[in-house]
Amino acid sequence: MTSLRDRTAWLEGGQAVCLQPPPEVRRTWRLVLLGPPGVGKGTQAEFLSRALGACPLSTGDVFRAAKGRAAPPGSAMAEAQKCMAHGDLVSDETVLALVRERDRCLHCKGGFMLDGFPRTVTQAVALDALLEAQRVRLDAAINYELPTSQVISRISGRRVCPGCKAVYHVTTRPPVRAGLCDHCGTKLVQRPDDTAESVAVRLEAYHAVTTPVADHYRAQGILVSIPANDEPAKIFAHTLDALATRFALA
C-alpha cells in the first residue's frame, strides 16, 4: 500500500504545490465518495488512498484549513469565508469555483477521490461540465449505504473528551471507566448535534438532497453501492472487490 498523500495544492489552492509527488500507480483512479454522516467515508478514503494512490479531496478540509487565514481578494475562498462569517451556506457556484481553482488536482497522475462534493444534483451536473471541459472522466461514484437506524445509533452513541478530544462509543468503544476518558480522566460529553433527534434531522436533510445525486450517477452507469454495516476493513475489502469486478482491477 502507498502512504497517505500530501494535499497542499488542494488545501491552499492558487500556486501551492504538493510537497510529496504523486505515487507511481498502475491506474489513475478518479472517484466520488457518497454516503450519509457517520457511515465512515473518511476511514474508507484513507484505506482507498493507501491501496490505490488516489488522493482524498474534501471540500470540508479546504474550509477548515482556511479558518482564520486571509484569502486572496476576489478568490472563491474569500467569497466562501464571507458566507460562513454571516452564517450563510456556501453557494453551489462558490463551491464549484473552489474546485475549479484547484483543477491541477483533477489532473494529478495519482488520481483523486472527491468527498463532500458534489452534495446536490446541481453540483453534480456542474462537476460533469467542469470535468468534461478539463477532459477528465470519473471512474465511479461509490455510495456507502447504511440503514438510518444504524446511522443514528452510531452517531448518537458517540462520546468525546473535552480535554484531550479522544472519541468513544457507548457500545462499540466504551471507556474503561464509564463516562470518563481513559487518557486524562475528564468526564465525557455528547456533542449537541450528536443527539438522536439532531442526527435524524440531519439525515432527513441529507437524503432529500443527496439521494438524487446517487440517482444521477446511477443513470450514468458509474454508481457502485457498498453496504456499510460491517467492520471498516471488511467494507474496504468489499469496495475493492466491487471495483475489481467492474474494472478488472488486479
N, C-alpha and C positions, 0 to 999 in steps of 0.2 A: 504493500500500500504506500501511496505517496504521503508526504507530510501536508498539514493544512496550509492553505495558500495565504500569502500576504495580499492585502486588499487596499493598499494605499491609494491606488488610482481610483478605485471605486469610492472609497470613503471621502477623499479630498476633492476629487474631480479636477477640472482645469488642466494644468500641465503636470500634475502629480504623476509620478511613475512608481510602479510597484518595486519594492526593494528586492523581491525574490522573483526570478524569471519563471515563466510557466514551465511545468514539468513536461518531459517528453511523454506523449501519450499516443497510443495506437489509434485512438479515435477521439475527435473533439466532440464532446457532448454539450448540447445546448438544451437545457431543461427549464420547465416551470414547475414549482412545487406548490400544491394546493392542499388545503385541509384546515379544519376548524382550530381555534385556540385550544391548547392542551393536547393536541394529537401527537406532538413530538416531531414536528417538521425540522426544528433546529438540530435535534440529535441525528435525524436521518441525513440532513445536509452534511453534517460532519463526517458520517460514515461514507456517504457517496463521494465527498470531496477526496477523502483518502484513497478510495478504491478507483475512482475514475479520473481524478485530477481536476475535475471541474470546480471552479471557484464559486462558493456560496455568496450570492449578491442579494442583500436585503436592503430595501429602501428604509426600513426602520433603523438599521445600523447607520445609514447615512445621516438621518435626523439626529440620532444620539451622538454621533461623532462631531456634529456641527454645533452641539449645545454649548452656548457661552462663547462661541467663536464668531468673529465678524466675517460675513460672506461678501464676496466681491459685489459691488453695486450693480444692479441690473441682472444678476445671475438668478437662476431658478431657486437656488438655496436661499438667497436674500428674500425672495418672494415667499418661500415656504416658512422662513423664520418670522416674517411679518404676520402670516396667517396664524402660526402657533402662538405668537405673543398675544394675539387678540382672542385666543381660544377657539379659532375657527378651524374647520377641516381644510387640509391642503387639497386644492382642486385637482381634478384629473389632469388638466393641462399642465399644472406646475409639476406634478409627479412625473409625467411623461417627459417634460423638459429636463428634469433631473437625470433621467435615464439617457436622454439624447445627448446631454453634456458629457456623458461617460461612454460614448459609443465605442471608444477603443476597447473597453471591457467586453463589448459584444463581439469583437473580432479576435479576442485573445485566443491563441492556439491551444491554451489549456482547457478552454470551454467555460461554461457558466451554468449556474442554477439560480433562477430568479425566485426569491422567497418574499412574499408580501406584496408582490406586484406581478400581474395585474389582479386587482381586487374586484373590479367591475367589468361588465361586458364592454362598456365604453373604453376602459383602459385596455382590454384585450384586443379590441378592434384597432385601437391606436397603435398598440405594440406590433400587431401584424403589419401595419403600414410602415412603421419605423424599420422593422426587420427586413421587410421587402426592399425598402429604399437602400438599406445597408447591404443587401444581398446576403443576408444571414437567415438561416432556416431553423426553426425549433425541431428537435427530435421528438420530444414527448412532453406532455403535461402530466405529472404524477400526482394523483389525487389520493391522499391518505384519508380513509374513511373510518369513522368510529361512531357508534350509536350515541345519541345525545345524552342518555342517562349515564353512560360511561365517561363522557367528557366532563359532565357535571361532577361526577364522583372524583375524577382525577384532580380537577382544579379546586373544588370546594374542600377537599381533604388536605390541601397544601397548607403548611405552616412554615413561617420564616422567622429567623432570628434577627431582631432589630439591631443587635450588636455586631455580630460577625457576618451576617447575611446568609448563613447556612440555610438550606432548604430541606424540609422534611415532609412526610405524608403520614397522616394518622393511621393508615392501614398498611401501605406498601413500604414505607420507610420511616417508622416511628423512632423517636429518640429513645435512648436507654432509660432515662427518667421522664415519665410522662409530662409533657408540656415544657420541658427545659432543654436548652441547647446542649448537645454533647460536648461542644468545644469550649464554650465560655459560661455555661450555666444560666444564660439570660432566658427569661420567660418568652416562649414562642408566641407569635401572634398570627392572626389570619388577615391577609390584606383585604381592604374593603371591597375590592372588585373580585375577590375570590369566593364570596358567599354564593350559595346555590342559587339564590334569587338573581344576583348580578350576573352570574355565568349564564343562566337561562336567557336573560335579556340579550346578552352579547351573542349567544348562539343563534337566537331568533334573527337578529340583525345580520349575522354572518350568512346564514342560509338564504335569507331573502336576497342578498346582494351577490354572493359568491357562487351559489349553486348554478345560476345561469352561465357563469364562466366555465364551469366544468362541461356544461352542455355545449358551449361554444367550441371547446377543443374536441369534444366527442364527435361533433359534426365534421370536424376536420380529420377525424380518424387518428388522432395522436394522443387521446386520453388513455392513461394507464391507471386503473383503480387498484389500490392496495389496502386490504383490511389492516387496521392499526390496533387491533385488540390483542396483541401478543407482546412478548418481550422485545425491546428495541433491536437486539441482534437478529432475532427471527424476522422482524418486519424488514430489516435491511436485506436479509437473505431473500425474502420474497420479492423485494424490489429488484434485486439483481437478476433473479430468475425471470421476472416479467420482462425486463429489458433484454435479457438473453433470448427469450422466446421470440420477442418482436424484432430484434435487430441482430440476431445471431452473434451476440457478444460471447467472446471466447476468453 
